[in-house]
Amino acid sequence: MRASLFSAALVAALVGYGSTIALVLSAAAAVGATPEQTASWVLAICLAKAAGSAFLSFRHKVPVVLAWSTPGAALVAATEGVTMAQAVGAFVLAGLLIALTGALRPLGRAVALIPDGIAGGMLAGVLLPFCLRGTGAAEAAPLIALPMIAVFALVRLVNPAMAVLAALAVGLTLAFGAGLAVFPVLSLPWPVLTFIPPDWNLGVLIGLGLPLYLVTMASQNLPGFATMRAAGYEPPVRPALGVTGGISALAGLFGAHTVSMAAITAAICMGPDVHPDRDQRWKVGLAYAAVWVALGLLGPAILTLLAALPGEVMVILVALALLGPLTGALATGFAVPAQRFAATLTLAVTASGVAVLGVGAAFWGLLAGLVFHALERGWARLRAPAG
C-alpha cells in the first residue's frame, strides 16, 4: 500500500481528533459521565469510525471517511439536567433514526422538507454559546489565549484544516512551559468499553435524541455526500446511512454519540496526492480505520494529558474549532430571504438554552422556526392575488 495513503489518513484523523476532542470531553462532562464512561465514549466512537470507514470503503470501492458528529457533540455539551444513561438512550435513538432514513424513503423525504434556513438557524443556536464562552476564557487567561488565537488566525490563512491543531500545540506548549500544567504520570491503562444501560426518558429522547439526529443529517451527512460527489465519486447514500446509523446505535450503548459522513477530513483523503489512480483511493479508508483504532487505544493517555491543561485552554480550543461550523450555519440560515426571520427565531430560542417540560432548547427552536415559517407561507398565499 502506498505511503501517501497512510499519510493522508494520518493527517485527516489527527485533524478530526485534535480539533474537536475538547468538545467531546465537554459533552461528556455535561451529562455527568464518569472518567471510565468518558474513556469508553472515546474508544467506542473511534472504533465505530474505524469499522464503518473500512467496511464501506472496501464494500463499495470508493473512499468513505467517517467522523463523529461535531455539531452533535456541541448539542450534547449544551444540555443541562441530563444523565449519562438518559443521553445513551438519545444516542441510540439518533442512530436508529439515521439507519431508518436510509431504509425508509418517506422518512428521508420528511427530513429533506425542513427548510435549510431553519436547520442552519438551529445549528447556529447550538454553536453560538460555545464561541461566546471563548471570549470570557481569553479575558481570564490572556497570556495563553492571545497567542493561541494569533497562531490560529495565521495558520488558517495558509491551511484552515490545521489551524485548530496549531492552536492546540501553542496552548500545550505555553501551559506546560509556564508551569500552569504539570505533565501527568501516564500509566497507559488498556482502554475498556463500558456498557451503559439506556434510560428511555421521553423528554430527553425528544429534546436531545431528535435534534441530534437532525443536526447530524443536515450538518454532517449531507455535506459529506456532497464532498464525495465534488471529488468525482458517487456516494453509497442508503448503505452509508444504514451502516453509520447502525454502528452509532451500537456504540451509543457504550457512551458514544453519533458517527456520520465526514466533509473536511474526507476532502483530505480524496485528492490526487492520495493516489494517482482514483480507482485505488478507496484503500485510504482502510488506512484511516487503522489510525482511528490506534487513537482509540491511546485514548486514556491522551485524555489524561488534556485533563492536565487549564480549563481556559480547552474552552478557547472549542470556541476556535466551532467558528468554521458556525460560519457555515449562519450562511445557510440567512441565505434565503424568505426564511431569515424564521431562522433568526430558531437561532434565538435554541441559543437561549431554555428547557420546557424536560425537552431541550434545540427542539423548541426547531419547532418555533417551523411554525413561524408555516405562518409566513400561509399568510403570503392568502395575500397573493387570485388567478
VODREN-894118 format. One line per 3 residues: number of its first residue (from 1); for each residue x, y, z of C-alpha. Coordinates in steps of 0.02 Angstrom, whole numbers, plus 32768, in hexadecimal, padded with zeros to 4 digits. Layout:
# residues N
NUM) X:Y:Z ~ ...;
END
This chain:
# residues 387
1) 8000:8000:8000 ~ 8043:80AC:7FD0 ~ 808C:811A:8059;
4) 8020:81AA:801B ~ 7F85:814B:804F ~ 7FC3:813F:8102;
7) 8000:81F3:8108 ~ 7F58:8236:80CC ~ 7EFB:81C7:8146;
10) 7F6C:81FC:81D6 ~ 7F56:82B6:81B2 ~ 7E9A:82A5:819F;
13) 7E88:8243:8241 ~ 7EF7:82B9:82A5 ~ 7E97:834F:8264;
16) 7DF1:8300:8292 ~ 7E2C:82C5:833D ~ 7E94:8359:8373;
19) 7E1D:83E0:833A ~ 7D82:83A2:8395 ~ 7DB5:8328:841F;
22) 7DA1:83B7:849B ~ 7CEC:83C8:8465 ~ 7CCD:830E:8481;
25) 7D16:831E:8530 ~ 7CA3:83B3:8550 ~ 7C0F:834A:8517;
28) 7C41:82BD:858D ~ 7C51:8336:861E ~ 7BA6:8383:85F8;
31) 7B4C:82DC:860F ~ 7BAF:82AC:86A9 ~ 7C18:8222:865C;
34) 7C95:81D1:86D1 ~ 7D4C:81C4:869A ~ 7D2E:810E:866C;
37) 7C93:813A:8607 ~ 7CF0:81C8:85AF ~ 7D7E:8153:8580;
40) 7CFE:80D5:8541 ~ 7CA8:815F:84DD ~ 7D4A:818D:8484;
43) 7D7C:80D8:8464 ~ 7CD0:80A6:8425 ~ 7CC2:8138:83AC;
46) 7D73:811D:836A ~ 7D4F:8065:8349 ~ 7CA7:8090:82FA;
49) 7CFA:8109:8282 ~ 7D80:808A:8258 ~ 7D07:7FFB:8239;
52) 7C8F:8064:81D1 ~ 7D17:80B3:8166 ~ 7D6E:800D:8143;
55) 7CCD:7FAE:811B ~ 7C7E:8032:80A9 ~ 7D21:8055:804E;
58) 7D45:7F9D:8030 ~ 7C92:7F71:8004 ~ 7C73:7FFE:7F88;
61) 7D26:801E:7F4C ~ 7D18:80DA:7F69 ~ 7D72:813D:7FF1;
64) 7CF4:814C:8080 ~ 7D32:81AF:8116 ~ 7CC9:81BB:81B4;
67) 7CCE:823C:823F ~ 7C7C:8254:82E6 ~ 7BEF:82D3:82E1;
70) 7C40:8377:8316 ~ 7B9C:83D8:831E ~ 7B52:8341:8377;
73) 7BDA:834B:83FB ~ 7BB7:8405:840E ~ 7AFE:83DF:8423;
76) 7B24:8361:84AD ~ 7B9D:83DA:8501 ~ 7B14:845F:8505;
79) 7A98:83F1:8562 ~ 7A70:8405:861A ~ 7A22:838C:8695;
82) 7A3F:82F2:8629 ~ 7A90:8256:8672 ~ 7B09:81E8:8615;
85) 7A8A:815A:860D ~ 7A07:81D0:85C4 ~ 7A87:8210:8546;
88) 7AAC:815D:8511 ~ 79F3:8144:84EB ~ 79F8:81E1:847E;
91) 7A97:81A4:8426 ~ 7A47:80FC:83FD ~ 79A8:8151:83BD;
94) 7A0B:81C7:834D ~ 7A6C:8135:8303 ~ 79CE:80D1:82E1;
97) 797D:8167:828D ~ 7A14:817D:821C ~ 7A0C:80C6:81EC;
100) 7950:80D3:81CC ~ 796F:816A:815D ~ 79D7:80FB:80ED;
103) 7957:806F:80F1 ~ 78B5:80D3:80E4 ~ 78A6:8150:8056;
106) 7812:81B0:80A5 ~ 787B:81D9:813F ~ 7908:821A:80D2;
109) 788D:8287:8072 ~ 7845:82CA:8115 ~ 78F1:8301:8150;
112) 7911:8352:80A7 ~ 7873:83BB:80BC ~ 78BD:841A:814F;
115) 78F3:84C3:8106 ~ 79AF:84DB:80FD ~ 79A2:8582:8153;
118) 794D:8539:81ED ~ 79C8:84A7:81F6 ~ 7A57:8524:81EA;
121) 7A07:8592:826F ~ 79F8:84FF:82E7 ~ 7AAD:84CD:82CD;
124) 7AE8:8581:82E3 ~ 7A86:858D:8384 ~ 7ADC:84F1:83C5;
127) 7B8B:852E:8396 ~ 7B82:85E7:83C2 ~ 7B8A:85D7:8481;
130) 7C2C:8573:8475 ~ 7C7E:85F7:8408 ~ 7C48:8680:8480;
133) 7C95:8624:8514 ~ 7D3D:8630:84BE ~ 7D3C:86ED:84DB;
136) 7D28:86D6:8596 ~ 7DB4:8655:859B ~ 7E26:86CB:853A;
139) 7E05:8754:85B9 ~ 7E2C:86DD:8649 ~ 7ECE:869A:85FD;
142) 7F0E:8718:857C ~ 7FC3:86DE:857E ~ 7F8F:8634:853B;
145) 7EF5:8667:84DA ~ 7F3D:86F3:846F ~ 7FCE:868C:8428;
148) 7F56:85FC:8405 ~ 7EDF:8670:83A9 ~ 7F6D:86C5:8349;
151) 7FB6:861F:830E ~ 7F09:85E0:82E1 ~ 7EE9:867A:8275;
154) 7F91:8672:821D ~ 7F8E:85B7:81FA ~ 7EDB:85C2:81BE;
157) 7F13:8637:8132 ~ 7F83:85AE:80ED ~ 7F30:850A:8123;
160) 7E86:8519:8179 ~ 7E80:845F:81A2 ~ 7F1D:846C:820E;
163) 7EF2:850E:8268 ~ 7EA1:84C0:8302 ~ 7F2D:8440:8313;
166) 7FAC:84CE:830F ~ 7F4B:852C:8396 ~ 7F48:848D:8400;
169) 8004:847A:83ED ~ 801E:852D:8427 ~ 7FA9:8514:84BA;
172) 8004:8476:84EF ~ 80AF:84C9:84DF ~ 807F:8563:8543;
175) 801D:8507:85C9 ~ 80A7:8489:85F0 ~ 8135:8503:85CE;
178) 80F0:8585:8647 ~ 80CC:8504:86CD ~ 800F:851B:86C1;
181) 8001:8461:86A0 ~ 806A:83CF:86DD ~ 8092:833A:8671;
184) 802A:82AB:86B6 ~ 806C:81FF:86DC ~ 802F:8196:864A;
187) 800A:80E5:8683 ~ 7FC5:80BC:85D6 ~ 7F33:804F:8610;
190) 7EE1:7FE0:858F ~ 7E3F:8035:8558 ~ 7D9F:7FD9:8580;
193) 7CF1:7FE8:8535 ~ 7C72:8006:85C0 ~ 7BBE:7FD4:859F;
196) 7B44:805A:85DA ~ 7A8D:8022:85E6 ~ 7A23:80A9:8591;
199) 799D:810A:85EE ~ 790E:8129:8574 ~ 78D8:81D3:85B4;
202) 7855:8219:853C ~ 7886:82CF:8556 ~ 793D:82AA:8533;
205) 7913:823E:849D ~ 78B0:82CE:8451 ~ 791F:835C:848C;
208) 79C9:830D:846B ~ 79B4:8270:8402 ~ 794A:82BD:8378;
211) 79B5:835D:8365 ~ 7A52:82F2:8369 ~ 7A0E:828E:82D7;
214) 79DD:832C:8277 ~ 7A81:838B:828E ~ 7AE5:82F0:8261;
217) 7A80:82D8:81C2 ~ 7A7E:838F:818E ~ 7B2C:83C5:81C4;
220) 7B94:8328:81AE ~ 7B48:82A4:813D ~ 7B06:8314:80B3;
223) 7BA8:837B:80A4 ~ 7C0A:82D8:80AD ~ 7BAD:828F:8019;
226) 7BC4:8334:7FBB ~ 7C80:832C:7FDC ~ 7C89:8280:7F8D;
229) 7C28:82BA:7EF4 ~ 7C9A:8352:7EE3 ~ 7D30:82DC:7EE1;
232) 7CE0:8277:7E55 ~ 7C9D:81E4:7EBA ~ 7BEA:81AA:7EC6;
235) 7BC7:8196:7F80 ~ 7B6D:80F8:7FBB ~ 7AE8:8161:8012;
238) 7A6D:80DF:8051 ~ 7AF1:805D:8085 ~ 7B57:80E6:80D9;
241) 7AC1:8122:813E ~ 7A98:8070:816F ~ 7B4A:804A:81A6;
244) 7B6C:80EE:8201 ~ 7AC2:80E9:8255 ~ 7AD6:8034:828A;
247) 7B84:8046:82D1 ~ 7B51:80EA:8325 ~ 7AC3:808F:837E;
250) 7B3B:8005:83B3 ~ 7BC6:807B:83E9 ~ 7B45:80E3:8446;
253) 7B2F:8055:84C1 ~ 7BE4:8071:84F3 ~ 7BD0:812D:8505;
256) 7BFA:816E:8457 ~ 7B92:81ED:83FA ~ 7B73:81DE:833F;
259) 7BEE:81C0:82B3 ~ 7BCD:8203:8206 ~ 7C17:822C:815D;
262) 7CAD:82A0:8162 ~ 7CC0:833B:80F7 ~ 7D62:839B:811A;
265) 7DC7:8303:814B ~ 7D7C:82A2:80BA ~ 7DBD:8323:8040;
268) 7E6D:8302:8080 ~ 7E5A:824B:804F ~ 7E15:825E:7F9F;
271) 7E91:82C8:7F3E ~ 7F10:8290:7EBC ~ 7F9D:8299:7F3D;
274) 7F50:8205:7F96 ~ 7F62:8191:7F01 ~ 7F78:81BA:7E47;
277) 7EF8:8134:7E1B ~ 7E50:8171:7E5A ~ 7E0E:80BF:7E55;
280) 7E8E:808E:7ED9 ~ 7E6A:811C:7F53 ~ 7DE8:80B5:7FAE;
283) 7E79:8063:8009 ~ 7E91:8103:806C ~ 7DF6:80CD:80CD;
286) 7E56:8036:810D ~ 7EEC:80A0:8141 ~ 7E77:811E:8192;
289) 7E24:8092:81F5 ~ 7ECE:8055:8235 ~ 7EFB:8104:8272;
292) 7E56:8114:82CF ~ 7E6E:806C:8324 ~ 7F18:80AB:8361;
295) 7ECC:814E:839F ~ 7E46:80ED:83FA ~ 7EC6:807F:8451;
298) 7F2D:8118:8482 ~ 7E92:8171:84C3 ~ 7EB7:8161:857F;
301) 7F64:81B0:8569 ~ 7F23:823D:84FB ~ 7E91:8262:8570;
304) 7F05:8265:8607 ~ 7F76:82E2:85AF ~ 7EE5:8353:857E;
307) 7E9B:834B:862D ~ 7F3C:8399:8672 ~ 7F21:8439:860C;
310) 7ED2:84D6:8656 ~ 7E17:84DC:8633 ~ 7E2A:857C:85CE;
313) 7E95:8523:854C ~ 7E0D:84A5:8527 ~ 7D84:852B:8522;
316) 7DE8:8593:84A6 ~ 7E10:84FA:843D ~ 7D58:84CC:8431;
319) 7D2B:857F:8402 ~ 7DAD:8585:8377 ~ 7D7B:84D9:8336;
322) 7CC5:850C:8327 ~ 7CDF:85B2:82CD ~ 7CE2:855B:8224;
325) 7C43:84F5:8240 ~ 7BEF:8590:8288 ~ 7C1B:85F3:81EC;
328) 7BD0:856C:817E ~ 7B33:8560:81E9 ~ 7B17:861D:81E5;
331) 7B33:8622:8129 ~ 7AB3:8597:8111 ~ 7A38:85E4:818B;
334) 7A34:868D:8136 ~ 7A50:865B:8080 ~ 7997:865D:8051;
337) 7942:8705:8076 ~ 7897:86B6:8091 ~ 78DD:8647:811B;
340) 7947:86C6:8178 ~ 78CF:86F8:8201 ~ 789E:8644:8225;
343) 7958:8618:8228 ~ 797A:86A7:82A2 ~ 78EC:866D:8312;
346) 7930:85BB:830E ~ 79DF:85F9:8339 ~ 79A2:8666:83C9;
349) 7938:85DF:841B ~ 79BE:855A:8405 ~ 7A4B:85C8:8447;
352) 79E3:85F8:84DF ~ 79FA:854A:8528 ~ 7948:854A:8569;
355) 78FF:84A0:8593 ~ 7842:848B:85A0 ~ 77EE:83EC:85DE;
358) 7898:839B:85E6 ~ 78B4:83B5:852B ~ 7952:8410:84F5;
361) 795F:84B7:849D ~ 7994:8472:83F3 ~ 78EB:841D:83DD;
364) 788A:84B9:840F ~ 78F4:8524:839D ~ 78D1:84AF:830B;
367) 7818:84AB:8334 ~ 780D:8569:8344 ~ 7864:8582:829D;
370) 77F7:8503:8243 ~ 7755:854C:828A ~ 7781:85FF:825E;
373) 77C0:85CC:81B1 ~ 7719:8574:8192 ~ 76BB:860F:81CC;
376) 771F:867F:8159 ~ 7701:860E:80C4 ~ 7647:85FF:80EB;
379) 7635:86BC:80FC ~ 7691:86D8:8059 ~ 7619:8663:7FFF;
382) 7582:86BD:8049 ~ 75C2:8765:800E ~ 75F2:8727:7F61;
385) 757A:8761:7ED8 ~ 7506:86D9:7E98 ~ 751F:868C:7DEF;
END
